[in-house]
């Protein structure tokens, strides 16, 4: 697979869903990818990337941004509160707002610094004990709490359980977003992004299908 092939499939999925071309943003998930692979995708004109760890992003993106204009990097993985200030400097969006303590920390830092990345609330649609995220039944109250703190909540994010039908989780996330007046839906990965587009995804997260298999796990 390649970036061009993924772009073609994404445009086809938008068309099949009756959505305008370009309405879904493609996040190239560059975590633990070697720099030459990332550079190749940058050279191909892509500018939106996703990282899972603050430290890894801090080690490579400042230099890459200096060489390539218009780059945006989104944090997709869990954010520790002690890394929140650094995250404000590194990312245009954070897709893993998953607990009240983190919301309070981000709100305090946003007040101090006068800015905050766009935020996506991570919803644990599968109610999996080992997975981060707000439970679906608690999502409405948490979104209201974030808004009361003036946090810029753009939308919701989910990672469906591997063994379950992803469409059910995409539909649930879209329903929660709609009743809360949120238009952002970060859902869908390499194996199921076309299905996510059909359910209203605004951001799809594709890594291995663009870059090839990761060289190390992380």
C-alpha atoms as one frame of an Amber mdcrd trajectory, in Angstrom:
protein
   0.000   0.000   0.000   1.085   3.600  -0.440  -0.017   7.119   0.417  -1.510
   7.601  -3.053  -3.514   4.377  -2.779  -4.853   5.330   0.643  -5.795   8.804
  -0.616  -7.624   7.209  -3.566  -9.500   4.815  -1.280 -10.385   7.666   1.077
 -11.797   9.805  -1.763 -13.813   6.786  -2.972 -15.165   6.211   0.539 -16.195
   9.878   0.785 -17.991   9.614  -2.550 -19.741   6.370  -1.580 -20.968   7.996
   1.632 -22.244  11.040  -0.267 -19.741  13.298   1.448 -17.735  16.141  -0.138
 -14.230  15.318  -1.333 -11.710  16.349   1.307 -14.202  16.260   4.171 -12.202
  13.544   5.937  -8.683  14.304   7.132  -6.064  11.579   6.787  -3.737  11.307
   9.773  -0.536   9.460   8.826   0.392   7.624  12.028   4.153   8.012  12.170
   4.890   6.540  15.607   8.095   4.475  15.711   8.565   4.889  11.973  12.121
   5.525  10.726  12.785   9.110   9.674  13.436   8.247   5.994   9.894   6.838
   5.713   8.419   9.959   7.320  10.506  12.194   5.075   9.228  10.313   2.022
   5.605  10.963   3.029   6.424  14.617   3.685   8.082  14.875   0.278   4.900
  13.451  -1.245   3.082  16.478   0.107   1.325  15.050   3.149   1.235  17.350
   6.170  -0.928  15.757   8.909   0.702  13.191  11.177  -0.140  11.326  14.367
   2.098  10.325  17.253   1.437   8.193  20.336   4.058   9.535  22.729   5.051
  13.046  23.687   8.716  12.154  24.108   9.017  10.527  20.700   7.285  13.447
  19.008   9.548  15.937  20.780  12.575  14.058  19.479  11.750  14.318  15.809
   9.045  16.845  14.883  10.684  20.178  15.766  13.454  19.418  13.270  11.061
  18.039  10.638   8.811  21.098  10.981  11.823  23.333  10.412  12.385  21.654
   7.044   8.756  21.308   5.921   6.167  24.075   6.063   2.576  23.549   7.129
   3.049  20.390   9.186   0.430  19.507  11.819   0.977  16.762  14.408  -1.809
  15.219  16.493  -1.329  13.223  19.703  -3.217   9.940  19.457  -1.842   8.073
  22.464  -2.326   8.516  26.206  -1.178  11.772  27.766   0.311  11.848  31.252
  -0.565  15.005  33.164   3.135  15.739  33.769   3.651  15.870  29.981   0.648
  18.108  29.319   2.559  21.391  29.142   5.000  19.910  26.625   2.046  18.558
  24.625   0.591  22.065  24.315   3.770  23.117  22.515   4.037  20.073  20.261
   0.556  19.254  18.986  -2.214  20.956  17.041  -4.724  18.471  18.454  -4.954
  15.893  21.247  -7.224  12.897  20.549  -6.853  11.256  23.969  -8.624  13.466
  26.524  -9.715  10.546  28.652 -10.175  11.584  32.301 -11.203  14.527  34.510
  -7.718  15.036  35.981  -6.238  15.573  32.520  -9.062  17.952  31.617  -8.385
  20.051  34.712  -4.655  20.122  33.964  -5.187  21.177  30.349  -7.667  23.862
  31.430  -5.168  25.320  33.894  -2.352  25.309  31.346  -4.593  26.804  28.674
  -5.433  29.679  31.011  -1.752  30.202  31.798  -0.586  30.096  28.188  -3.625
  31.546  26.462  -3.917  28.700  23.967  -4.826  25.034  23.740  -4.762  22.383
  21.010  -8.088  21.136  19.685  -9.312  18.301  21.883 -11.058  15.013  21.172
 -12.602  13.135  24.089 -11.613   9.466  23.993 -14.666   7.283  24.562 -14.177
   3.668  25.623 -17.034   2.430  23.435 -16.266  -1.213  24.194 -16.147  -0.566
  27.955 -12.876  -2.489  28.086 -11.194  -2.506  31.486  -7.679  -2.330  30.043
  -8.443   0.561  27.706  -8.447   4.276  28.497 -11.389   6.507  27.815 -14.638
   7.825  29.193 -17.443   5.263  29.418 -20.320   5.956  27.012 -22.792   6.489
  29.856 -20.527   9.167  31.344 -19.584  10.919  28.092 -22.306  13.593  28.099
 -21.448  14.747  31.629 -17.710  14.747  30.893 -18.152  16.790  27.699 -20.247
  19.310  29.652 -17.560  19.449  32.347 -14.865  20.157  29.731 -16.953  22.882
  28.139 -17.522  24.476  31.534 -13.718  24.772  31.783 -13.615  26.499  28.352
 -11.694  23.612  26.813 -11.853  23.539  22.977 -13.541  20.148  22.561 -13.700
  19.516  18.812 -15.010  15.968  18.859 -14.722  12.372  20.032 -12.311   9.502
  19.432 -12.632   5.739  19.826 -10.638   2.566  19.273 -13.101  -0.327  18.853
 -12.313  -3.723  20.400 -10.388  -5.832  17.896 -12.785  -8.784  18.082 -15.999
  -6.769  17.658 -17.716  -5.248  14.628 -16.242  -1.769  14.317 -19.392  -0.326
  12.741 -21.302  -0.694  16.013 -18.710   1.404  17.808 -18.530   4.007  15.048
 -22.326   4.343  15.175 -22.272   4.737  18.968 -19.558   7.401  18.835 -21.442
   9.312  16.130 -24.621   9.206  18.225 -22.850  10.611  21.313 -21.233  13.335
  19.205 -24.510  14.337  17.552 -26.426  14.768  20.775 -23.605  16.907  22.168
 -23.295  19.089  19.082 -19.795  17.884  18.242 -18.764  17.539  14.607 -15.351
  15.903  15.011 -15.127  12.106  14.874 -11.668  10.546  15.085 -12.282   6.917
  14.198 -11.111   4.323  11.744  -7.654   2.875  11.135  -5.887   0.989   8.359
  -8.275  -1.978   8.373 -11.582  -0.146   8.732 -11.244   3.520   7.787 -13.649
   3.246   4.848 -16.341   1.943   7.186 -15.603   4.825   9.571 -16.095   7.337
   6.739 -19.561   5.873   6.126 -20.416   6.614   9.767 -19.210  10.212   9.639
 -15.524  10.112  10.542 -13.787  13.469  10.129 -10.322  12.084  10.938  -9.012
   8.610  10.089  -5.756   7.283  11.506  -3.701   5.205   9.079  -0.179   4.022
   9.794   1.082   0.706   8.448  -0.891   0.989   5.190   1.029   4.193   4.416
   4.457   3.557   5.920   4.706  -0.224   5.945   5.083  -2.375   9.036   6.554
  -0.636  12.070  10.125  -1.566  12.839   9.556  -1.792  16.595   6.494  -2.077
  18.753   5.361   0.949  20.685
